[in-house]
Amino acid sequence: MRRPFALFPFALLALAMASCSTTSSLITQDNLSSIRRGMPRDEFTASISPATESSRQPQRETTPRMVFAIEYETETYSIEIYDMQTGTKTVTQYHPGITMYHPMYPYGGYTTTTPGYTSTTQVPVSADYLFVFDKTGLVYWGFMNEVQKEDDQLISALAPLIVTEYENQKRMADEKRQTELEAAQQVHSKR
């Protein structure tokens, strides 16, 4: 016999743990106010990780969603991809009510119904935002779709390499996610 709400407490725990996460790849325009060309990586990381209001809470660390390196001439460049929040969208979800039949009641069965409800949440909308570092520090930052339009001679030379490697990394991540999903489905179907 299956109990439909047996995993509900675990789902709530997982949701609570996810909301308390201290890392994120989401940045906003406010994070960019203090960065500058040539900035060392450790100073850059500290400047884009916002402080929290409470001294009891740890500072939320902002980490890149994707990191890769490219070679150009004799130099190695590190590329970090973050999610730049470009806006928000409202998501409305309907949660249906539950109707339960109780057959063991002494005077025959009866039915109870809980009403459905609608929830509305604001979800960030983001676009890929990249930062390019050489051995001395920050060289370039901008939206992924802008890197090929850059006038800077070095960045325009790096742009095709960055886009190609970015697409490869994205494809590999998608394939990995698909493989994990298929494995989870196989495990679930064996039960």
Residue frames relative to the residue before (quaternion, step in Angstrom):
aa qw qx qy qz dx dy dz
M 1.0000 0.0000 0.0000 0.0000 0.00 0.00 0.00
R 0.2767 -0.7761 0.5493 0.1395 3.55 -0.80 1.00
R 0.2176 -0.7420 0.6189 0.1380 3.52 -1.01 0.83
P 0.3993 -0.7740 0.4317 0.2346 3.58 -0.42 1.17
F 0.7666 0.3501 -0.1982 0.5005 3.61 1.03 -0.59
A 0.3184 0.7805 -0.4926 0.2165 3.61 1.21 0.31
L 0.7422 0.3985 -0.2282 0.4881 3.60 1.01 -0.71
F 0.3861 0.7631 -0.4533 0.2513 3.59 1.27 -0.06
P 0.6678 0.4841 -0.3370 0.4540 3.68 0.82 -0.81
F 0.6507 0.5099 -0.3238 0.4603 3.60 1.04 -0.71
A 0.6232 0.5307 -0.3369 0.4653 3.56 1.07 -0.71
L 0.6413 0.5142 -0.3204 0.4708 3.60 1.00 -0.78
L 0.6425 0.5194 -0.3182 0.4649 3.58 1.00 -0.83
A 0.6578 0.5024 -0.3094 0.4681 3.59 0.92 -0.88
L 0.6463 0.5131 -0.3162 0.4680 3.58 0.99 -0.80
A 0.6532 0.5082 -0.3125 0.4663 3.59 0.96 -0.83
M 0.6561 0.5039 -0.3118 0.4673 3.58 0.97 -0.83
A 0.6515 0.5146 -0.3181 0.4577 3.59 0.97 -0.81
S 0.6784 0.4869 -0.3014 0.4603 3.59 0.98 -0.77
C 0.6802 0.4710 -0.2877 0.4823 3.61 1.19 -0.39
S 0.3419 0.7671 -0.4842 0.2451 3.56 1.27 0.09
T 0.2795 -0.7760 0.5440 0.1544 3.56 -1.03 0.79
T 0.6825 0.3981 -0.3175 0.5243 3.60 1.20 0.34
S 0.0512 0.7767 -0.6247 0.0627 3.50 -1.20 0.64
S 0.3225 -0.7233 0.5661 0.2287 3.56 -1.21 0.47
L 0.5171 0.6549 -0.4022 0.3769 3.59 1.30 0.06
I 0.0045 -0.7795 0.6260 -0.0207 3.56 -0.84 1.03
T 0.2678 -0.7415 0.5917 0.1683 3.58 -1.30 0.33
Q 0.7011 -0.4341 0.3400 0.4521 3.58 -1.29 0.09
D 0.5848 0.5917 -0.3680 0.4154 3.60 1.11 -0.62
N 0.6246 0.5552 -0.3370 0.4336 3.58 1.10 -0.69
L 0.6777 0.5256 -0.2854 0.4278 3.60 1.14 -0.58
S 0.4809 0.7201 -0.4165 0.2772 3.60 1.21 -0.31
S 0.7838 0.3427 -0.1867 0.4831 3.61 0.99 -0.65
I 0.5566 0.6078 -0.4259 0.3734 3.63 1.13 0.05
R 0.0498 -0.7899 0.6112 0.0051 3.54 -1.22 0.60
R 0.6269 -0.5393 0.4084 0.3865 3.54 -1.22 0.48
G 0.7813 0.2967 -0.2457 0.4911 3.58 -0.96 0.91
M 0.4336 0.7127 -0.4495 0.3194 3.59 1.29 -0.09
P 0.4587 -0.6769 0.4961 0.2920 3.63 -0.86 0.91
R 0.6458 -0.5746 0.3507 0.3603 3.56 -1.12 0.73
D 0.6746 0.4898 -0.3233 0.4478 3.65 0.84 -0.83
E 0.6396 0.5009 -0.3213 0.4866 3.59 1.05 -0.71
F 0.6177 0.5462 -0.3273 0.4615 3.58 1.07 -0.78
T 0.6675 0.5092 -0.2975 0.4547 3.57 0.86 -0.99
A 0.6645 0.4961 -0.3025 0.4698 3.58 0.96 -0.83
S 0.6912 0.4990 -0.2957 0.4310 3.60 0.97 -0.76
I 0.7247 0.4127 -0.2722 0.4800 3.63 1.06 -0.49
S 0.5987 0.5185 -0.3720 0.4841 3.60 1.26 -0.04
P 0.2995 -0.7996 0.4903 0.1747 3.59 -0.30 1.22
A 0.4601 -0.6479 0.5316 0.2931 3.53 -1.16 0.65
T 0.4010 -0.6943 0.5382 0.2600 3.56 -1.18 0.53
E 0.6146 -0.5729 0.3960 0.3706 3.56 -1.23 0.44
S 0.7484 0.3776 -0.2051 0.5052 3.58 1.01 -0.80
S 0.4319 -0.7023 0.4987 0.2674 3.56 -0.89 0.88
R 0.5917 0.5718 -0.3696 0.4317 3.60 1.23 -0.30
Q 0.6707 0.4608 -0.3032 0.4959 3.58 1.15 -0.50
P 0.4797 -0.6504 0.4872 0.3309 3.59 -1.03 0.69
Q 0.5697 -0.5570 0.4632 0.3882 3.53 -1.22 0.45
R 0.4344 -0.6866 0.5117 0.2793 3.58 -0.91 0.87
E 0.2801 -0.7684 0.5553 0.1507 3.54 -0.68 1.11
T 0.2300 -0.7537 0.6015 0.1310 3.55 -0.91 0.93
T 0.0266 -0.8109 0.5831 -0.0405 3.55 -0.58 1.19
P 0.5460 -0.6260 0.4329 0.3500 3.59 -1.05 0.64
R 0.4766 -0.6528 0.5112 0.2923 3.54 -1.18 0.64
M 0.7914 0.0601 -0.0076 0.6084 3.56 1.12 -0.67
V 0.0311 -0.7774 0.6282 -0.0031 3.57 -1.04 0.84
F 0.1634 0.7670 -0.6130 0.0960 3.55 -0.99 0.83
A 0.3308 -0.7322 0.5627 0.1945 3.56 -1.28 0.32
I 0.1060 -0.7669 0.6281 0.0782 3.54 -1.19 0.60
E 0.3331 -0.7174 0.5803 0.1942 3.54 -1.22 0.59
Y 0.0763 0.7653 -0.6370 0.0529 3.54 -1.01 0.88
E 0.8038 -0.0475 -0.0700 0.5888 3.52 -0.65 1.24
T 0.7764 -0.3050 0.2088 0.5105 3.64 -0.53 -1.00
E 0.6166 0.5744 -0.3158 0.4360 3.58 1.30 0.02
T 0.2590 -0.7224 0.6168 0.1750 3.57 -1.20 0.63
Y 0.1329 -0.7882 0.5994 0.0427 3.55 -0.88 1.01
S 0.2651 -0.7489 0.5906 0.1415 3.54 -0.98 0.92
I 0.1529 -0.7857 0.5973 0.0514 3.55 -0.88 1.01
E 0.0673 -0.7792 0.6229 0.0191 3.57 -0.88 0.98
I 0.1701 -0.7841 0.5933 0.0660 3.57 -0.84 1.06
Y 0.0698 -0.7759 0.6270 0.0020 3.55 -0.89 1.05
D 0.4479 -0.6312 0.5451 0.3221 3.57 -1.33 0.12
M 0.1714 -0.7839 0.5910 0.0829 3.60 -0.53 1.19
Q 0.3581 -0.7301 0.5385 0.2206 3.57 -0.68 1.09
T 0.1302 -0.8116 0.5685 0.0337 3.54 -0.68 1.17
G 0.7871 -0.1299 0.0882 0.5965 3.59 1.27 -0.14
T 0.3608 -0.6844 0.5650 0.2866 3.54 -1.27 -0.41
K 0.1483 -0.7536 0.6264 0.1328 3.52 -1.27 0.37
T 0.4170 -0.6946 0.5325 0.2453 3.52 -1.17 0.65
V 0.1155 -0.7775 0.6169 0.0400 3.54 -0.84 1.04
T 0.1094 -0.7832 0.6116 0.0237 3.54 -0.76 1.12
Q 0.0322 -0.8072 0.5887 -0.0302 3.55 -0.79 1.03
Y 0.2712 -0.7494 0.5832 0.1569 3.54 -0.97 0.91
H 0.1573 -0.7646 0.6217 0.0649 3.55 -0.92 0.99
P 0.3255 -0.7813 0.4922 0.2032 3.61 -0.37 1.17
G 0.5445 -0.6033 0.4742 0.3387 3.53 -1.23 0.47
I 0.3829 -0.7050 0.5521 0.2270 3.54 -1.31 0.20
T 0.1242 -0.7639 0.6300 0.0640 3.53 -0.94 0.93
M 0.0453 -0.8033 0.5937 -0.0112 3.57 -0.78 1.05
Y 0.2417 -0.7439 0.6068 0.1413 3.54 -1.04 0.84
H 0.1681 -0.7854 0.5925 0.0618 3.57 -0.85 1.02
P 0.1541 -0.8501 0.4970 0.0813 3.62 0.03 1.24
M 0.6783 0.5358 -0.2967 0.4061 3.63 1.10 -0.50
Y 0.3745 0.7246 -0.4983 0.2939 3.58 1.20 0.20
P 0.5965 -0.6307 0.3500 0.3520 3.70 -0.84 0.90
Y 0.7709 0.3348 -0.1939 0.5060 3.65 0.95 -0.67
G 0.7239 -0.3315 0.2300 0.5596 3.59 1.12 0.56
G 0.6509 -0.5499 0.3671 0.3731 3.54 -1.25 0.27
Y 0.0808 -0.7672 0.6313 0.0794 3.51 -1.28 0.32
T 0.3497 -0.7392 0.5480 0.1761 3.54 -1.24 0.44
T 0.1107 -0.7573 0.6387 0.0797 3.54 -1.07 0.80
T 0.1099 -0.7912 0.6004 0.0382 3.56 -1.06 0.76
T 0.1813 -0.7373 0.6390 0.1233 3.53 -0.99 0.89
P 0.4703 -0.7013 0.4495 0.2913 3.59 -0.85 0.85
G 0.4899 -0.6299 0.5130 0.3163 3.54 -1.24 0.48
Y 0.1363 -0.7826 0.6005 0.0916 3.55 -1.25 0.23
T 0.3449 -0.7139 0.5739 0.2053 3.53 -1.30 0.33
S 0.1103 -0.7837 0.6076 0.0671 3.58 -0.94 0.87
T 0.1499 -0.7727 0.6131 0.0674 3.54 -1.13 0.73
T 0.0118 0.7968 -0.6029 0.0384 3.56 -0.87 0.98
Q 0.3882 -0.6781 0.5708 0.2523 3.53 -1.27 0.49
V 0.1020 -0.7982 0.5936 0.0103 3.57 -0.75 1.09
P 0.4462 -0.6933 0.4824 0.2958 3.62 -0.84 0.87
V 0.2365 -0.7126 0.6422 0.1547 3.54 -1.18 0.71
S 0.0026 -0.8340 0.5504 -0.0382 3.58 -0.75 0.97
A 0.2080 -0.7322 0.6340 0.1363 3.51 -1.39 0.32
D 0.5918 -0.5859 0.4184 0.3626 3.56 -1.17 0.56
Y 0.0521 -0.7862 0.6151 -0.0303 3.54 -0.88 1.07
L 0.1354 -0.8403 0.5229 0.0459 3.57 -0.68 1.03
F 0.1755 -0.7287 0.6540 0.1021 3.46 -1.36 0.58
V 0.1680 -0.7828 0.5955 0.0662 3.57 -0.88 1.00
F 0.0844 -0.7960 0.5993 0.0024 3.55 -0.86 1.08
D 0.1731 -0.7113 0.6612 0.1641 3.54 -1.20 0.60
K 0.7604 -0.3834 0.2334 0.4694 3.62 -1.19 -0.16
T 0.6958 0.4695 -0.2890 0.4604 3.62 1.14 -0.44
G 0.7567 -0.3310 0.2280 0.5156 3.60 1.05 -0.58
L 0.7936 -0.3096 0.2447 0.4631 3.52 -1.32 -0.47
V 0.1900 -0.8027 0.5615 0.0657 3.55 -0.82 1.08
Y 0.8073 -0.0407 0.0975 0.5806 3.59 0.96 -0.89
W 0.0371 0.7611 -0.6472 -0.0221 3.55 -1.28 0.47
G 0.3122 0.7371 -0.5562 0.2233 3.55 -1.09 0.75
F 0.6659 -0.4750 0.3808 0.4312 3.53 -1.33 0.08
M 0.6244 -0.5726 0.3864 0.3646 3.54 -1.11 0.72
N 0.7086 0.4632 -0.2776 0.4542 3.59 0.93 -0.82
E 0.6467 0.5226 -0.3208 0.4536 3.63 1.26 -0.10
V 0.5245 0.6839 -0.4079 0.3012 3.57 1.17 -0.50
Q 0.6857 0.4795 -0.2969 0.4602 3.62 1.02 -0.69
K 0.6568 0.4975 -0.3060 0.4769 3.60 1.26 -0.20
E 0.4477 0.7265 -0.4282 0.2973 3.58 1.30 -0.07
D 0.4304 -0.7163 0.4996 0.2280 3.57 -1.03 0.90
D 0.5363 0.6346 -0.4032 0.3837 3.59 1.15 -0.56
Q 0.5103 -0.6915 0.4265 0.2819 3.58 -0.79 1.08
L 0.6634 0.5000 -0.3085 0.4634 3.61 0.91 -0.86
I 0.6915 0.4748 -0.2874 0.4624 3.59 0.82 -0.97
S 0.6453 0.5044 -0.3363 0.4648 3.61 0.97 -0.73
A 0.6386 0.4948 -0.3292 0.4888 3.61 1.14 -0.52
L 0.6859 0.4798 -0.2783 0.4711 3.60 1.06 -0.74
A 0.5278 0.7002 -0.3878 0.2841 3.59 1.10 -0.72
P 0.6944 0.4527 -0.3191 0.4593 3.68 0.71 -0.86
L 0.6352 0.5216 -0.3260 0.4671 3.59 1.07 -0.71
I 0.6459 0.5210 -0.3115 0.4631 3.57 0.98 -0.87
V 0.6853 0.4870 -0.2922 0.4559 3.58 0.82 -0.99
T 0.6495 0.5189 -0.3219 0.4531 3.61 0.92 -0.85
E 0.6971 0.4550 -0.2808 0.4777 3.59 0.83 -0.95
Y 0.6044 0.5543 -0.3457 0.4561 3.59 1.07 -0.72
E 0.6671 0.4900 -0.2965 0.4765 3.60 0.90 -0.91
N 0.6345 0.5200 -0.3267 0.4694 3.62 1.02 -0.75
Q 0.6649 0.5014 -0.2990 0.4660 3.59 0.92 -0.93
K 0.6502 0.5194 -0.3064 0.4621 3.55 1.00 -0.86
R 0.6490 0.5153 -0.3070 0.4680 3.58 0.97 -0.89
M 0.6632 0.4992 -0.3083 0.4646 3.60 0.93 -0.87
A 0.6409 0.5122 -0.3232 0.4716 3.60 1.00 -0.78
D 0.6474 0.5118 -0.3173 0.4672 3.60 0.99 -0.80
E 0.6519 0.5055 -0.3115 0.4716 3.59 0.99 -0.83
K 0.6425 0.5174 -0.3209 0.4653 3.59 0.98 -0.80
R 0.6491 0.5147 -0.3057 0.4693 3.57 0.97 -0.90
Q 0.6526 0.5105 -0.3066 0.4685 3.59 1.00 -0.85
T 0.6441 0.5155 -0.3163 0.4683 3.60 0.98 -0.82
E 0.6570 0.5011 -0.3077 0.4718 3.59 0.96 -0.85
L 0.6401 0.5241 -0.3183 0.4630 3.58 1.02 -0.80
E 0.6614 0.4981 -0.3033 0.4716 3.58 0.94 -0.88
A 0.6406 0.5157 -0.3260 0.4663 3.62 0.99 -0.79
A 0.6577 0.5002 -0.3105 0.4699 3.59 0.97 -0.83
Q 0.6428 0.5160 -0.3224 0.4653 3.59 1.03 -0.75
Q 0.6344 0.5235 -0.3278 0.4648 3.59 1.05 -0.75
V 0.6416 0.5137 -0.3176 0.4728 3.58 0.96 -0.86
H 0.6763 0.4957 -0.2916 0.4603 3.56 0.93 -0.92
S 0.6730 0.4996 -0.3076 0.4503 3.63 0.96 -0.77
K 0.6282 0.5405 -0.3368 0.4470 3.63 1.17 -0.46
R 0.5852 0.6068 -0.3692 0.3912 3.59 1.17 -0.38
